[in-house]
Amino acid sequence: MKIVVVSDSHGDRAIIQELVNKYAGQVDAIFHCGDSELLADDPLVSQLRIVQGNMDFAEFPDHLVQEISGKRILLTHGHHQNVNGGLLNLELYARSLSADIVLFGHTHQLGAVFDDQMLFVNPGSIAYPRGQYAGLGGTYAIISMNQRNYTVQYYNRQFEPVANLELRFPF
């Protein structure tokens, strides 16, 4: 399994187009965790797994669950689970949907945690990052999986891997 995860592009259609051009056909899916501000009829939407964020006006679903390589992936923005206040509500929601991998945004801060056999990944904001890695100018993540590990590698807007932000989680 290999997937691209992006979030909080806030109308920067060009960077989403670049991601699609670079990765379409090379990964199992491209997930957008919301606040894309794309229109529902935008041709890019058909190339993404996308959910509605708190700043989206298009009628995207609140969440999606998709199975890839035997893993159930939950895609949500996270604002309904109050992720700014921690991951507990998101974890409870994900467990109710039997998720193995949880993809979310909203905070604009990248992070990955593996807890009790569940992987949580926030790719950060590709357009308006916050927190410790705001100076990178925007990030996205690629998650790959082999028979023993998840690997989460963060990338900057120039499609370069971010040093020291390749995380491995055995399962």
N, C-alpha and C positions, 0 to 999 in steps of 0.2 A: 504494500500500500504506500502511496505517495500522494499527498494532497497539499494544496496551497491554501493558506488562510489569511484573509485580509479583513480589515474593519475600518469604520469611521473615515471613509474617504471624503465625505462632506462635499459632494459635487465635483470632485476632481476626477472627471470622467477619463481624462487622458491617461492617468496612471493605471486605472483599471483596464483600459484598452491595452496598454503596454504589457500588463501582467497576463492578460488573455493571449496576446500575440506571442509572448515568450513561452507560456506553459501549456497552452491548449494542445492536447494530443500527447503530452509528455507526463501528465499526472492523471490520477484517477478522477479528480474533481478540483474545482476552485470554489472555495466557500467564502462568502462575504457575510460577516457578522452584523450587518446593519449600519444605518446612517450612511448609506451610499448616496442618497438624494438623487438616485437615478429615477427616471420615469418608467412606469411599468411596461411601456411599449418600446423601450430602448432595446435595440438588437443585442446589446451586451448582456442583458438580463438572461437571455436564453443560454448563455454560456457559463452562468454562475449558479451555484446553490446560494440563495439569498434570502434573508429575513428582514423584517421591518425593525428599524430602530426608532428611537424617540424623536428623531428629526426627519424621518421619511414620511412623505405624503402619499406615495404609491401604496397600493394595497398588496403588500407582500405578506406572507404568513408570519405569525409571531415566532414560530419555531419550526424546525424541520428535524426529522430523524431519518438517517440514511445508514444502511449497512454497507460497508466496504471491507473486503477481506475478513469477514466474520466479526467485525467490530461495529457496534452500534454507535453512531456519531450523532450527538445532539448539537444543533446549530441554533443559537439564540443571541439576541443582542445583550441581554442581561439586566436591562433597566427594570423589568418587572420583578426580577429576583433581587433587586437592590444590591448589585455587586459592588457599588461604591462603599458599602458597609461591611463587606466580607463575602465569603463564598458559601456560607452555610445554607442560605435559601436556594442558591443555585444547585448545590450538592443534593439537597432533598428533592428538588424538582428533577434533576438528572436521574437520581435513583428511582423515582416513580416511573420513569420512562425506560429503565434498564439500560442506561447509556454506559458505554465504556470510555468514550472520548467526548469531552464537552468543549465546544468552541464558542467563545463569547467576546464581546467588545465593551463598549460604553465608557470605560474608564480612561481610554486613550493611553494606558500604561501596559507595556508588554509584561508577560509573565507566564510561567508554566509550572504546574504542580502535579505530582502524582501522589494520590492519597487513596488508600484502601482499594487498590486495583482500578482507580478511575483517573484518567488524565484530563486535566483542565488546561486549556491554552487560550490566552488572550494575545493576539498578534500585535497589540498596540494600535495606534492610529497611523495609517499611511500618509495622512495629511497634516494632522495637528497633534503630534505626540506630547505627552506630559510625563512628568516624573524623571527618574534617574537617566533615562535614555532619550529625553526630549531633544538633545543636541544632535541626534542622528538624523533629524529632519523627517522621520517617518519610517515605519517598519512593517513588515509582514513576516509570516512564518511558513516554513515547509515542514510538514510532519511526515516522517517515513517510519515504516515498521518492518522489522524482520521477525524471525521466529522467537526472539528473546527480548527485544528492546523496542521502545519508541525512541526516535530521535527527533528533537525539535530544534531546527536551525532558524535563527532570525536573520533577515536580510534588510538592507537599507533600500532607499528608493532607486539607487543605481544598480540594483540587483546583485549587490556584493554581499557575501556572508559577513555578518558582524562578528568580529573577533571576540572570543570568550562567551559567545551566546549560542553555542551548540550544546544542547542538554540531552543526556541519555537517561532513560528510565527503564530499568528491567521490569518485566511483568511475569 
